[in-house]
Amino acid sequence: MPARPAQRSEDELIGAARRGEEAAYRELVERHRGELHAHAYRMLGSVHDAEDAIQDALLRAWRALPRFDGRSSVRSWLYRIVTNTCLDLIGKRPKRVLPIDHAPPSDAHDGPGPPLLESIWIEPYPDEQLGLMDGRAAPEARYEQRESVELAFVAALQHLPARQRAVLILREVLGYSANEVADTLETTAPAVNSALQRARKTIDDTLPERSQQETLRTLGDDRVREMVEGYMEAWERGDVDAVTAMLAEEATITMPPMETWFRGEGVEIFLEEWAFSGRAYDAEGRRRVRVLRSHANGQPAIGTYSWDEERGAHLPTVLQVLTFEGDRIQEITGFVDPSVFARFGLPAQL
């Protein structure tokens, strides 16, 4: 068999890219694209916005390549460009939130209500599909990489002013030094440390006591699998009692792009009167819903499919991301957007 061509070193790729070889530039940045995409998602709370930021940043980097002097690594240089591109975008787009941060809980008897047309919602992140690694990005990092894309963490980040957000991510998620962050943001190390102190307080006041990664490790893979499979089976059956038995006392369910959300007893009312209502059953009383297991934001998730008579197939409806508190489900975040299914490797129909 012919020998595989040797992978070119970073210096060789930089030299070729500077000579105008686009394939070399693509190979150079592809090595870092996954982690840069995760960085942009943390900054922006949106996969769409992250993709826009990456495209813009990589175009900026291509144009600036002749001025790259090699004093820092290509990775650090790209992070600097992506960070500043995200800061530019934050000033032009609305703040991303989850429904819990947008409005008080609603009366479940009224149902989910109409979707909010403005794009203000945090989007689910396909961490496994994009190859986000386990563990910390650097020994100095405070948060694990999967912790830093959990829904609660990303939502907490959006409460921070843009530059505080950048400082906290660069210092606590990526493990940059204060001087490196100061260089990235064109400021001083004391200013970085001051911004980090304020950002830490906001994050610590907002986040739950335990991350989902800690909770999932405590439960163990077998117990998590058992709970998720039990939830899937109960959802397919439309079994209100079985689902509510798995919920924490003050569990919540949200459904972006709808701004309505429900808590505690309201979740059970919503399931009984809306989610598991007769509209999901055929004339013989068979429930026409199927679910597939998935993974999003470092958390267990499921994709739900409902029967479409015209197409003669089950079509995507909601991607549910599950948040656990101990051995109970504390939050069900249902992204009512079938277009996201492809990102998670879920089929277009069953």
N, C-alpha and C positions, 0 to 999 in steps of 0.2 A: 504494500500500500504506500502511496506517496506520503512523505512526511508533512505534517501540518506546519504552516508557516509560523515562525517564532513571533510571539506577541511583541510589538514594538514598545520600547520604554517610553516613559512620559516625556523625557527630553527629546527623543526622536519624533514623537508625535507633535510636540510644540514646534520644533523646527519645520516639519512638513506643513503644519497648519499655517505657520507664518509665510511659507512660500505659496500659500493659496490653495493647499490641498484640503478640500472640504471633507473628504472621507476621513482624513487624519483628525480633523477637529471634531467630527461626530464621534469617532472612537474615543477621543480624549474626554469629552464631556459625558459620554454614555456611562463611563465608569463611576460617575458621581450623580447621575440624574435621579436615581431613586431617593437618596438622602436629601438632595436639594429640593425635590418635590415635597417630601415630608416637612422640610423646613418652611417652605412657602405655605403649606397647608396650616401649620401651626400659627404662622403669622396672620393668615387671612381667614381661616375657618371654612374654606370653600375649595373643593377640588377643582371646580371650573376656574376660579380666580387663581389658584395655584398654577394651573396649566398655562393660563395667560401670562402670569409672572415669569414662569420658566422660559417660555418662548421669547418674551421680551428681553429677559436677562441674558439668554444665550446669544441673542442677536447683538446685544450690547458688548458681550464678551468677545464675539468674533471681530467686531469692529475695533475693539480696544487691544486685541492680541498683539499688534506690533509694539505697543507700549508696555507690555508685560515684561518686567525686568527680572523676574525670578527670585526676588528677595523673599517672597513667601511661596508656599506650595500652590499649585494650580487649584487644589481643593479650597484652600483659604481664600484665594482670589475670587473663585466662583461664588463662595458663600457671601463675600462682601458685595458682589454685584447683585446677587439674588436678594439679599437683605434690603439693600437700598431700593431695588425695584419694588419690593413689597411695601416699603414705607411710602413710596410714591402712590401706589395703588390704594392704600388705606385711606389716604386723604381724598380719594375720588369716589369711593364706594361706601354704601351704608354699612354700619356695624352689624356683624353677624351674631345672632343669638339663638337660643332654644326657646320654645314657647313658654317655659317656666319663668324665664327672665323677661318675657315680653308683656305678660298680662296675668291677672289672677286666675285661679281655677274657675271653670264654668259649671253650669248646671248640666249634669250628664243627660237628664231627660230631654234636653234640647238637641242632643246629638253633636256631631263634630263641627257643623257650620261650614261656610264656604272657605276656600283657600285664600290666603292673603297673596295678592299678585306680586307685591314687591319682594325682591330677592334679598331677604334679610336673614335667612335661616342658615345655621351651621349645617354643613353637608356631611354625610357619612364617608369615612375614609377606608379604602381597600388596602389595609396595611399588609396583608399576606400576599395579595396579588402584585403589589409593588415591591415586595421583597424587603420590607422593613425588618431590620435585625433585632434580635433579643439583646438584653443587657444595656450597658451604658455606652454612649458614643466615645467617651473618654473617661479615664479614672477620676478626673476632677468633677465630672457631671453629677448633679444631685438627683436627677430623674432618669429612669430607664427610658429607652427609646419608645417602647410601647406605652408606658405610662404617659408619655408626652403627647400621644395622639388619642388618649381616652376622651370620651365626650365631655366629662366633667372638667378635665384639664384644659381642653381647647376652649370650652365655654368660659372658663375662668380667665384665660389669656385675653379674650375679647373685651374684658372689663378694663384692661390696662390701656393707658395712652400708648400710642404707636411705638415711641422710642423706648419706653419702659418694657414693652412687650419684646422688642428686639433684644434689649439688654438681658432680660431674664432668660430668653431662649438660648442666646449665645453663651451665656455664663453657666446656666444651670442644666441645660439639656445637652449642649455641645461641648461644654467644659473649656471654653475659651478663657484666657486670663483677662484681667481688667484692661491691661495694655493692648491686647489683641482686639478687644471689643472697642476700645477707644479709637484704635486705628481704623477699624471697619466703619464706625459711625462718625469719624472725623471730630472727635471730642477729646476730653481728658479722662484719665483714669479716675480722679476724684469724682467727676461728674457721673461716670459709669457706676461707681460704688454707691453713690447717693441714689441714683435711679434704681439700682438693684435692691437697695434696702426698702424703698417704697413699694416696688413691685412684689417683693417677697411677702410683705404684710398683706397686700390685697389678695394674693394667691392663697396664703395660709388661712386667711379668714373665709375664703370662698370654698376651698376644696373640702371634701369629706375627710374623715380621719384616716381612712385606709383607701389606697388606690385599688382599682380593679385587679391589677396584677397581683398585689398582695392577697386579696380576697380569693382569687382563682387558685393561687398556689396553696393557700390554706385548705381549700375545699378538695383539691387534688383532681387530676384529669378524669378519673373514673366517676367521681361524684358530680362533677360539672357535666359530663356526658349524660349521666343518668337524669339530671335535672332538665337539661335542654331537650333530651328526647321525650321525657314526660310532658314537657310543655308543648312540644310539637304535636304529640299525639292528642293532647287535650284540645289544642287549637283546631286541629283537623276535625275532631268530633264536634266541636262547638260546645264543650263541656264547661259551663261557667263555674260550677263548684270546684272542678279539678284545677282550673287555672287560678281561681282566687285562693285556693288552699296553698298555692306556691308563692303567693305574694306577701310582702311585708305589710305590716298594719297600715302604714301611711304610704303605700305604693302609689306611683303616678303613671299615667299613660299620656303621651303627647303624640301629635300627628302632623308635623310640619309637612306641607305649607299651611295647614289650618292653625290658627292661633289659639284655638280652644284646647284645653287639657283638663284632665280629671285626676282627683286624688281620693284615696281611701275607698269609702263606699261608692263614690262616683265611678270608680273603675268598674265595679261589679255591675252597676246600673248600665253603663255604656256597653259592656259585653253582652248583657242580657237583652237590652232593647235595641242595640244597633249592630255591633260587630257579629253577634251570633244570632241575628234575627232571621225570620223566615225567608228573607230575600236571598239568603245564601243556600237555600235548599231547593231540590227539584220537586216535581209533583208527587213523587213517591216518598218524600221526606228524607232523601239522602243528601247529606251536606256536600256541596260541590266546591270544596276548598282543599288545596294541597299545600304542603310546606316543604322546603328544603333547608338543610342546615347551611349556615354561612359564618362569616367572621368579619367584623368591622371595628375599627378604632381600638384594636387590641381586646375586643370583647366578643362573647358569643352573639350570634345573630341568626335570624331565619328570614328566608324569603317566602312570602305567601302568594299563592296563585288562586284565582277564582275562575270558574267555568264561564266561557264565552260561547253562547249558543251559536252565534253567527260564524265564528271561526272554528267551532268544533274542537276546542282545546282549552286548557287552563292557561290563562295569561297572567303576567306579573301584576301585583297590586301594591304590596307594602314590604319594605325591608325593615324588619324589627331588630333593633339593637337592645340587648338585655344588659341591665346593670344590677349586680347582686349586692346584697347586704347580708353577710353571713350566708346561711343556706336558704335565703328567700330572695325573690326578685323585687328590687326596690323601684326600678324604673323600666318602663317599656317605651322606647323611643321609636315610633313607627314613621319612617320616611315614606310618605305617600307619593312616590315618584318612580313609576316603572322604568324610566330611562336609566336609573342607576344600576339596575340588575346586571347589565353587561360588564360593568366595572368590577363586579365581584365574582365573575366567572359563572353567573347563574344563567340558565338557558332562557331564551326568549319566549318559550312556551313549553307546556308539558302535555 
